[in-house]
Structures are given as structure tokens and as C-alpha cells.
């Protein structure tokens, strides 16, 4: 892809992808054309096979099989759920064919998984949604997995979700057509670009720079919690100063905040995965099942088993 020529773009849309993710992929291209006053990008939509796909909101993309796309400069894969079933041999063959023709390939949300299953990310640096980073790393050992919002590695682009997709698309447009255009597009979206940073499970608006950085360190070590003294040292503070920062900003100690993060992750694992409760305890830094059970019940007023059983009943209702 070179500045000054039209970038022919294909958006491969899979069933059950997020509507916001879909919009974050395509709307920056539209805005680029509008801000530039000429066509910089054209695009077409594609589907994995000869059937329409439906987004999580119910929006339908008409059937447009990827195998009929003969050539494209940029292929953006927008995916969400049920990726194994949709990554058919025919889809993989189409992806590898376009890769062999020199297409730049990007994956958003579940898109990196589709790329990885096709072998397109081997020996590349890539990212995916924070919920899946560990599983992604274990599944694809040839990929250099990063906990980042988006990654660019040669002709491969990957990003973790809808908001990072805007950042990735602005970066791509800026590389091709200049940062001034990218900044104008960001302005039309009332989007304030931020410096590159790791993914976060959610930042409380009460945080300041110190406590937000401390939370990032905590989130990176939920399975093996760092002592507060070590957190303070990494932040260049005394332990007392870190305690005061958390008390003043969040109204609780760093230890209490760390426990809150660990239990929030435990709740997600109980609700959204089939991990054994022992493995959930280990993944969230509890040395024993008993200590995990006590902390979980104190936080959620029910046991992890009761929460999981309730989730199962809801899914059957």
C-alpha cells in the first residue's frame, strides 16, 4: 500500500462479530475519503462462505464469499465468537491465497485468532483481547504475543477490540497519508489519541497516573501477586506514599484494590470459562482453595460453585 493511490480494501465479516468493532474498522476509511476530498480507500464486504452473516446487534451482511475476491490491497478480518467453526479449510485457503498475493492483513477482536489458525501470524508480534491473551499464547507458541491495544508487524496488523481498532486504523491512515489527516479524522470522531499502553480491564476515573500504573502492574500479575513494597519500588515511591495515593484516590489500600482485581477476574473465569475452581484459584493468586473460597464468598455473597450453577440455570432458561 502506497500513499497517493487508492487502497482497495476488503472487510471480511464473520458471524456474531460486534457491531461497534465493525464500525470502528470501516468508518475511519469513510472519514479519510471525506477529509481528503478524494477517494483514498474503497472497500467491499466479504463473508466466509455463500451465506449472509449476522452481527451481534442483528445487522445482516449479505453473502459475498471471500473466495470470489481475486485481489485486495488490505484485508480486514472482523470477528467475534464461534471462530473455530467459521475458520473452515476453504476460508483458510482464501486467506493464504490473498497473503501470497501480497495483501496486508489485519485482524480485529476475534480476527487475530482467524489469522493465527491460518498460520498467518507465525513469527510475528501480535495481540488479542486481554481475556484471551493467555490462551492465545499457549495455543500459538510461534507468535510473539503482546499485551497491547494493537500491533503492527510487517504486513500484519492485530488489535484487541473496538476502541483499539480506531487507534489502529488512524495509525494505518497516518502511515499512508500523513499524521495531519489522521489527526483531522480523530477530531471528527471527538477522539483523543493516547500514547501506546497495555490493555486494561477498566480504569476507575478516580485514578491518577500513579494508581493507574500500579493497577497495570497488578493486572499483569494476578496469578502471582506482587508485594506492595515491590509495587512501590517499581513506581519509584515509598510504600507509605503508595498507600496514601490509593487511600486518597480510591478510598482503599493497594492490598484491597489488588484483591478486588483478582476477585473480579475470578468472577469472570467462573462465569465465562469451564476452568476448574482449583485452576480459577491458581489463576488469581490464591495459594489454597480454602482461602479462595473465603475471599470469593465475602466479595459476592455466594460461593463460586453457586455462581456457576446459577449461570448454568440462566443459560437454560
Secondary structure, DSSP 4 states (H G I P E B T S, - for coil): --TTS-EEEEEEE-TT--HHHHHHHHHHHHHHHHHHTS-SEEEEEEESSSS-EE-TTS-EEPP-BGGG----SEEEEEE-S-HHHH--HHHHHHHHHHHHTT-EEEEEETHHHHHHHTT-STTSEE---GGGHHHHHHH-TTSEE--SSEEEETTEEEESSHHHHHHHHHHHHHHHH-HHHHHHHHHHTT----------S---TT--HHHHHHHHHHHTTSSSPPPHHHHHHHHT--HHHHHHHHHHHHSS-HHHHHHHHHHHHHHHHHHH----HHHHHHHTT-SSHHHHHHHHHHHHSS-HHHHHHHHHHHHH-
